[in-house]
Amino acid sequence: MSLSLKIRTLLLTSFLFVIASNNAFAEANKVVVIPMAADSVPVQALAQAYGYIRVQSISGVQTPSVVTGYNVGTVTRLSTGVYNITLTIDFAGEPVVLVTSFNTNSDTEIATYNFTDPNIVTIRVVGENNAAVETNFSFVVYGTTQ
């Protein structure tokens, strides 16, 4: 009898979580938590920048602002649903960016990104009909800084 073991890992701050199951669809059978020395956590595994951006109408103009952020310089609205985030750090190569829209209704919103410069991320948000929408959103950036 052969046993196929699926191993998944998750690194959070200074602990490595190893999740093992005997089936890709089965619940985890075993979770092992391995404490790691602070200097052994790869810096790329930690968020290098993050932010929550609020878009609100000010005197009839849709205006984005940084509500909370880390290593976020400015946010600029380029057009409906398109924003440039200027970070205060530069990346070597392309980072990984996770972005999600925030809405209080059941409308579908899809947020995507494009990394165009060592420190600029362009975020685009569209609705289910693929039309650009104004919305609040959050993002996290992982990668190697210069």
ROSE-4610 file (N, C-alpha, C; in Angstrom, 1 decimal, always signed):
// ROSE-4610
residu = [M/M/M/S/S/S/L/L/L/S/S/S/L/L/L/K/K/K/I/I/I/R/R/R/T/T/T/L/L/L/L/L/L/L/L/L/T/T/T/S/S/S/F/F/F/L/L/L/F/F/F/V/V/V/I/I/I/A/A/A/S/S/S/N/N/N/N/N/N/A/A/A/F/F/F/A/A/A/E/E/E/A/A/A/N/N/N/K/K/K/V/V/V/V/V/V/V/V/V/I/I/I/P/P/P/M/M/M/A/A/A/A/A/A/D/D/D/S/S/S/V/V/V/P/P/P/V/V/V/Q/Q/Q/A/A/A/L/L/L/A/A/A/Q/Q/Q/A/A/A/Y/Y/Y/G/G/G/Y/Y/Y/I/I/I/R/R/R/V/V/V/Q/Q/Q/S/S/S/I/I/I/S/S/S/G/G/G/V/V/V/Q/Q/Q/T/T/T/P/P/P/S/S/S/V/V/V/V/V/V/T/T/T/G/G/G/Y/Y/Y/N/N/N/V/V/V/G/G/G/T/T/T/V/V/V/T/T/T/R/R/R/L/L/L/S/S/S/T/T/T/G/G/G/V/V/V/Y/Y/Y/N/N/N/I/I/I/T/T/T/L/L/L/T/T/T/I/I/I/D/D/D/F/F/F/A/A/A/G/G/G/E/E/E/P/P/P/V/V/V/V/V/V/L/L/L/V/V/V/T/T/T/S/S/S/F/F/F/N/N/N/T/T/T/N/N/N/S/S/S/D/D/D/T/T/T/E/E/E/I/I/I/A/A/A/T/T/T/Y/Y/Y/N/N/N/F/F/F/T/T/T/D/D/D/P/P/P/N/N/N/I/I/I/V/V/V/T/T/T/I/I/I/R/R/R/V/V/V/V/V/V/G/G/G/E/E/E/N/N/N/N/N/N/A/A/A/A/A/A/V/V/V/E/E/E/T/T/T/N/N/N/F/F/F/S/S/S/F/F/F/V/V/V/V/V/V/Y/Y/Y/G/G/G/T/T/T/T/T/T/Q/Q/Q]
num = [1/1/1/2/2/2/3/3/3/4/4/4/5/5/5/6/6/6/7/7/7/8/8/8/9/9/9/10/10/10/11/11/11/12/12/12/13/13/13/14/14/14/15/15/15/16/16/16/17/17/17/18/18/18/19/19/19/20/20/20/21/21/21/22/22/22/23/23/23/24/24/24/25/25/25/26/26/26/27/27/27/28/28/28/29/29/29/30/30/30/31/31/31/32/32/32/33/33/33/34/34/34/35/35/35/36/36/36/37/37/37/38/38/38/39/39/39/40/40/40/41/41/41/42/42/42/43/43/43/44/44/44/45/45/45/46/46/46/47/47/47/48/48/48/49/49/49/50/50/50/51/51/51/52/52/52/53/53/53/54/54/54/55/55/55/56/56/56/57/57/57/58/58/58/59/59/59/60/60/60/61/61/61/62/62/62/63/63/63/64/64/64/65/65/65/66/66/66/67/67/67/68/68/68/69/69/69/70/70/70/71/71/71/72/72/72/73/73/73/74/74/74/75/75/75/76/76/76/77/77/77/78/78/78/79/79/79/80/80/80/81/81/81/82/82/82/83/83/83/84/84/84/85/85/85/86/86/86/87/87/87/88/88/88/89/89/89/90/90/90/91/91/91/92/92/92/93/93/93/94/94/94/95/95/95/96/96/96/97/97/97/98/98/98/99/99/99/100/100/100/101/101/101/102/102/102/103/103/103/104/104/104/105/105/105/106/106/106/107/107/107/108/108/108/109/109/109/110/110/110/111/111/111/112/112/112/113/113/113/114/114/114/115/115/115/116/116/116/117/117/117/118/118/118/119/119/119/120/120/120/121/121/121/122/122/122/123/123/123/124/124/124/125/125/125/126/126/126/127/127/127/128/128/128/129/129/129/130/130/130/131/131/131/132/132/132/133/133/133/134/134/134/135/135/135/136/136/136/137/137/137/138/138/138/139/139/139/140/140/140/141/141/141/142/142/142/143/143/143/144/144/144/145/145/145/146/146/146]
x = [+0.8/+0.0/+0.9/+0.6/+1.4/+0.5/+1.2/+0.5/+1.0/+0.1/+0.5/+0.2/+1.2/+1.1/+1.2/+0.2/+0.2/+0.7/+1.8/+2.4/+2.1/+1.6/+1.4/+2.1/+2.7/+3.4/+2.9/+2.9/+2.5/+3.4/+4.0/+5.0/+4.3/+4.2/+3.6/+4.6/+5.1/+6.0/+7.2/+7.2/+8.4/+8.0/+6.9/+6.5/+6.2/+6.7/+6.4/+5.3/+4.2/+3.1/+3.2/+3.3/+3.3/+2.0/+1.2/-0.1/+0.0/-0.2/-0.1/-1.5/-1.8/-3.0/-2.8/-3.5/-3.3/-4.2/-4.9/-5.7/-5.8/-5.7/-5.8/-7.1/-8.2/-9.5/-9.8/-9.0/-9.3/-8.9/-9.5/-9.1/-7.7/-7.0/-5.6/-5.6/-4.7/-4.6/-3.6/-2.6/-1.6/-1.1/-1.0/-0.4/+0.8/+1.9/+3.2/+3.6/+3.8/+4.2/+5.7/+6.5/+8.0/+8.4/+8.8/+9.3/+10.6/+10.7/+11.9/+12.6/+13.9/+14.7/+14.3/+14.2/+13.8/+14.7/+15.9/+16.8/+16.7/+15.9/+15.7/+14.4/+13.6/+12.4/+12.8/+12.5/+12.9/+12.1/+12.8/+12.2/+11.1/+11.2/+10.2/+8.9/+8.9/+7.7/+6.9/+7.4/+6.8/+6.3/+5.2/+4.6/+5.6/+5.9/+6.8/+6.0/+4.8/+3.9/+2.4/+1.6/+0.1/-0.6/-1.9/-2.7/-4.2/-5.0/-6.5/-6.8/-7.3/-7.6/-9.1/-9.5/-10.9/-11.1/-12.2/-12.5/-13.8/-13.8/-15.1/-15.2/-16.5/-16.8/-16.6/-15.7/-15.4/-15.7/-16.7/-17.2/-17.4/-18.0/-18.4/-17.3/-16.1/-14.9/-14.5/-14.4/-14.0/-12.5/-12.3/-10.9/-10.5/-9.4/-8.8/-7.9/-7.9/-7.0/-6.6/-5.4/-4.8/-5.4/-6.2/-6.8/-5.7/-5.1/-4.1/-3.1/-1.8/-0.8/+0.6/+1.4/+2.8/+3.6/+4.6/+5.4/+4.6/+3.5/+2.6/+2.9/+3.3/+3.5/+2.3/+1.8/+0.6/-0.3/-1.5/-2.5/-3.1/-3.1/-3.6/-4.7/-5.8/-6.9/-6.6/-6.4/-6.1/-7.3/-8.3/-9.6/-10.6/-11.8/-12.8/-12.2/-12.1/-11.6/-10.1/-9.3/-7.9/-7.1/-6.2/-5.4/-3.9/-3.1/-1.6/-1.3/-0.6/-0.1/+1.4/+1.9/+3.3/+3.8/+4.7/+5.3/+6.5/+6.9/+8.1/+9.3/+9.2/+10.3/+10.3/+11.5/+11.6/+11.8/+11.3/+11.4/+12.4/+13.2/+14.1/+13.2/+12.9/+12.0/+10.6/+9.7/+8.3/+7.8/+7.2/+6.7/+5.4/+4.9/+3.6/+2.7/+1.6/+0.6/-0.7/-1.3/-2.7/-3.6/-4.6/-5.6/-7.0/-7.8/-9.2/-10.1/-11.2/-12.1/-12.9/-13.4/-14.3/-15.6/-16.7/-18.0/-19.0/-20.0/-21.0/-22.3/-22.2/-23.4/-23.0/-23.9/-23.6/-23.1/-22.8/-22.3/-20.9/-20.7/-19.4/-18.4/-17.2/-16.1/-14.9/-14.1/-12.9/-11.7/-10.7/-9.6/-8.4/-7.6/-6.4/-5.3/-4.1/-3.0/-2.0/-1.2/+0.0/+1.1/+2.3/+3.4/+4.2/+4.3/+4.9/+6.2/+6.7/+7.9/+8.4/+9.7/+10.2/+9.4/+8.5/+7.7/+6.3/+5.8/+4.4/+3.6/+2.4/+1.5/+0.2/-0.3/-1.6/-2.6/-3.7/-4.8/-6.0/-6.7/-7.9/-9.1/-10.2/-11.4/-12.5/-13.1/-14.3/-15.4/-16.6/-17.8/-18.0/-19.1/-19.3/-19.5/-19.9/-20.1/-18.8/-17.7/-16.4/-16.3/-17.2/-17.1/-16.4/-15.5/-14.8/-15.7/-15.4/-16.2/-15.3/-15.9/-15.2/-15.5/-14.4/-14.6/-13.4/-13.6/-12.5/-11.8/-10.5/-9.8/-8.6/-8.2/-7.0/-6.0/-4.7/-3.6/-2.5/-1.7/-0.5/+0.5/+1.8/+2.9/+4.0/+4.4/+5.5/+6.6/+7.8/+8.9/+10.2/+11.2/+12.6/+12.7/+13.1/+13.3/+14.8/+15.0/+16.3/+17.1]
y = [-1.2/+0.0/+1.2/+2.1/+3.4/+4.5/+5.4/+6.6/+7.8/+8.6/+9.9/+10.9/+11.7/+12.7/+14.1/+15.0/+16.3/+17.2/+18.0/+18.9/+20.3/+21.1/+22.6/+23.3/+24.4/+25.2/+26.6/+27.3/+28.6/+29.3/+30.4/+31.1/+32.4/+32.5/+33.7/+34.2/+35.4/+36.0/+35.0/+34.5/+33.6/+32.2/+31.7/+30.3/+29.8/+28.6/+27.9/+26.8/+26.9/+25.9/+24.9/+23.7/+22.6/+21.8/+21.8/+21.1/+19.9/+18.8/+17.5/+16.8/+16.3/+15.6/+14.4/+13.4/+12.3/+12.4/+13.5/+13.7/+15.2/+15.6/+17.0/+17.6/+16.8/+17.3/+17.0/+16.3/+16.0/+17.1/+17.1/+18.1/+17.7/+18.7/+18.5/+17.4/+16.5/+15.4/+15.7/+16.6/+16.9/+18.3/+19.1/+20.4/+20.5/+20.9/+21.0/+22.4/+23.0/+24.4/+24.4/+25.0/+25.0/+26.5/+26.8/+28.1/+28.4/+29.6/+29.9/+31.1/+31.1/+32.3/+33.5/+34.7/+35.9/+36.1/+35.8/+36.0/+35.0/+33.9/+32.9/+33.1/+34.1/+34.4/+35.2/+34.7/+35.5/+36.7/+37.8/+39.1/+39.2/+38.4/+38.4/+37.9/+37.1/+36.5/+37.5/+38.7/+39.7/+40.8/+41.4/+42.5/+43.6/+44.1/+45.2/+46.5/+46.4/+47.6/+47.1/+47.9/+47.6/+48.9/+48.8/+50.0/+49.7/+50.6/+50.6/+52.0/+52.0/+53.2/+53.4/+54.6/+55.0/+56.0/+55.7/+56.6/+57.3/+58.6/+59.3/+60.5/+61.0/+62.1/+63.4/+64.2/+65.5/+66.6/+67.4/+68.4/+67.9/+66.7/+66.1/+65.4/+65.3/+64.7/+63.5/+62.3/+61.1/+61.2/+61.2/+61.4/+60.2/+59.6/+58.5/+59.0/+58.4/+58.7/+57.5/+57.5/+56.4/+56.5/+55.5/+55.5/+54.9/+53.8/+53.2/+52.6/+52.7/+52.2/+52.1/+51.3/+51.1/+51.2/+52.0/+52.3/+52.7/+53.5/+54.0/+55.5/+56.1/+57.5/+58.2/+58.0/+58.7/+57.7/+58.1/+57.4/+58.5/+58.2/+59.1/+58.4/+59.0/+58.5/+58.9/+57.9/+58.2/+58.4/+57.5/+57.6/+56.7/+56.6/+55.8/+54.4/+54.1/+52.7/+52.4/+53.4/+53.2/+54.1/+53.5/+54.3/+53.9/+54.9/+54.7/+54.8/+53.7/+53.8/+53.9/+55.0/+55.3/+54.8/+53.9/+53.3/+54.1/+54.1/+54.8/+53.9/+52.7/+51.8/+51.3/+51.0/+50.4/+48.9/+48.2/+46.8/+46.4/+45.3/+44.7/+43.6/+43.8/+42.9/+43.2/+42.3/+42.5/+41.8/+42.6/+42.0/+41.3/+40.6/+40.0/+41.0/+41.3/+42.3/+41.5/+41.6/+41.1/+42.3/+42.3/+43.5/+42.9/+43.6/+43.2/+44.4/+44.5/+45.6/+45.5/+46.6/+46.6/+47.2/+46.4/+47.0/+46.5/+47.2/+46.9/+46.3/+46.0/+45.4/+44.1/+43.5/+42.2/+42.3/+43.5/+43.6/+43.0/+42.4/+41.8/+42.9/+42.9/+43.8/+42.9/+43.2/+42.5/+43.5/+43.3/+44.2/+43.5/+44.2/+43.7/+44.7/+44.3/+45.3/+45.1/+46.1/+46.1/+46.8/+46.2/+46.8/+47.5/+48.8/+49.5/+50.2/+50.2/+51.0/+50.3/+50.6/+50.0/+50.4/+51.4/+51.8/+52.2/+51.9/+52.2/+51.0/+50.9/+49.8/+50.5/+50.0/+50.5/+49.5/+50.0/+49.1/+49.5/+48.4/+48.6/+47.9/+48.5/+47.8/+47.9/+46.8/+46.7/+45.9/+46.2/+45.4/+44.2/+43.5/+42.2/+42.4/+43.6/+43.9/+44.4/+44.4/+44.8/+46.3/+47.1/+48.5/+49.0/+50.0/+50.5/+51.0/+50.8/+51.3/+51.9/+52.9/+53.6/+52.8/+52.4/+51.6/+51.7/+51.4/+51.3/+50.0/+49.9/+48.7/+48.6/+47.4/+47.1/+46.4/+46.5/+45.8/+45.5/+44.5/+44.0/+43.7/+44.2/+44.0/+43.2/+42.1/+41.2/+41.2/+41.2/+41.1/+41.5/+41.6/+42.0/+43.4/+44.2/+45.6/+45.9/+47.0/+47.4/+47.9]
z = [+0.0/+0.0/+0.0/-0.9/-1.0/-0.4/+0.2/+0.8/+0.2/-0.4/-1.0/+0.1/+0.4/+1.4/+0.8/+1.0/+0.5/+1.7/+1.4/+2.4/+1.9/+2.8/+2.6/+3.7/+3.4/+4.4/+4.4/+5.6/+5.7/+6.7/+6.3/+7.2/+7.7/+9.0/+9.6/+10.7/+10.5/+11.4/+11.7/+12.9/+13.3/+13.5/+12.9/+13.0/+11.6/+11.4/+10.2/+10.5/+9.8/+10.0/+8.8/+9.1/+8.1/+8.3/+7.2/+7.2/+6.3/+6.8/+6.1/+6.0/+4.8/+4.7/+3.7/+3.8/+2.9/+1.6/+1.4/+0.3/+0.0/-1.2/-1.5/-1.1/-1.0/-0.6/+0.9/+1.6/+3.0/+3.9/+5.0/+6.1/+6.5/+7.1/+7.6/+8.6/+8.5/+9.5/+10.6/+10.3/+11.2/+10.9/+12.0/+11.9/+12.8/+12.2/+13.0/+13.0/+14.2/+14.3/+14.7/+13.8/+14.0/+14.3/+15.6/+15.9/+15.1/+14.5/+13.7/+14.4/+14.3/+14.8/+14.0/+14.6/+13.9/+12.6/+12.7/+11.5/+10.4/+10.7/+9.6/+8.8/+9.2/+8.4/+7.2/+6.0/+4.8/+4.7/+4.5/+4.5/+3.4/+2.3/+1.3/+1.8/+2.9/+3.4/+4.2/+4.5/+5.3/+4.4/+4.8/+4.0/+4.0/+2.8/+2.6/+2.6/+2.2/+2.1/+2.2/+2.7/+2.7/+2.9/+2.6/+2.8/+2.6/+3.2/+3.0/+2.4/+1.2/+0.5/+0.5/+0.9/+0.9/-0.3/-1.1/-2.2/-1.8/-1.7/-1.4/-2.2/-2.3/-3.1/-2.3/-2.8/-2.1/-3.1/-2.8/-3.8/-5.1/-5.2/-6.5/-7.2/-6.6/-7.2/-6.4/-7.1/-6.4/-6.0/-4.7/-4.2/-3.3/-3.7/-2.8/-1.7/-0.6/+0.5/+1.2/+1.8/+2.5/+3.9/+4.3/+5.7/+6.6/+6.3/+7.0/+6.0/+6.4/+5.4/+6.0/+5.4/+5.7/+4.5/+4.4/+3.2/+2.0/+2.3/+1.2/+1.2/+0.1/-0.1/-0.4/-1.7/-2.1/-2.9/-3.1/-4.0/-4.9/-6.2/-7.2/-8.0/-8.2/-9.1/-10.5/-11.4/-12.8/-13.6/-13.3/-13.9/-13.1/-13.5/-12.7/-12.5/-11.2/-10.8/-11.1/-11.4/-11.7/-10.8/-10.0/-9.0/-9.1/-9.0/-8.8/-7.3/-6.8/-5.4/-5.5/-5.0/-5.0/-3.6/-3.6/-2.4/-2.0/-0.7/-0.3/-0.3/-0.9/-1.1/-2.5/-3.0/-4.4/-4.3/-5.3/-5.3/-6.4/-6.1/-7.1/-7.8/-9.1/-9.7/-9.4/-9.9/-9.6/-8.3/-7.4/-6.2/-6.4/-5.4/-5.4/-4.7/-5.4/-4.8/-4.7/-3.5/-3.2/-3.0/-3.8/-3.7/-3.6/-2.8/-2.7/-2.5/-3.2/-3.0/-1.8/-1.3/-0.1/-0.5/-0.4/-0.7/+0.4/+0.6/+1.6/+1.0/-0.3/-0.9/-1.6/-2.3/-2.9/-4.4/-4.8/-6.2/-6.3/-7.4/-7.7/-8.1/-7.5/-7.8/-8.0/-9.0/-9.3/-9.3/-8.4/-8.3/-8.9/-9.8/-10.3/-10.2/-10.4/-10.3/-11.4/-11.6/-12.5/-11.8/-11.8/-11.2/-12.4/-12.4/-13.5/-13.3/-12.1/-11.7/-10.4/-10.1/-8.8/-7.6/-7.7/-6.5/-6.8/-8.0/-8.3/-8.7/-8.0/-8.3/-8.8/-10.0/-10.5/-10.1/-9.5/-9.1/-10.0/-10.5/-11.3/-10.7/-10.6/-10.0/-11.0/-11.3/-12.3/-11.6/-12.1/-11.7/-12.5/-12.2/-13.0/-14.4/-14.9/-16.3/-16.9/-16.2/-16.6/-16.8/-16.2/-16.2/-15.0/-15.1/-14.0/-12.9/-11.6/-10.5/-9.5/-8.8/-7.7/-6.4/-5.7/-4.5/-3.6/-2.3/-1.4/-1.6/-1.3/-1.4/-0.5/-0.3/+0.5/-0.4/+0.0/-0.8/+0.2/-0.2/+0.5/-0.5/-0.3/-1.3/-0.6/-1.3/-0.8/-1.9/-1.5/-2.5/-1.9/-2.8/-2.4/-2.7/-1.7/-1.8/-2.3/-2.9/-3.3/-2.2]
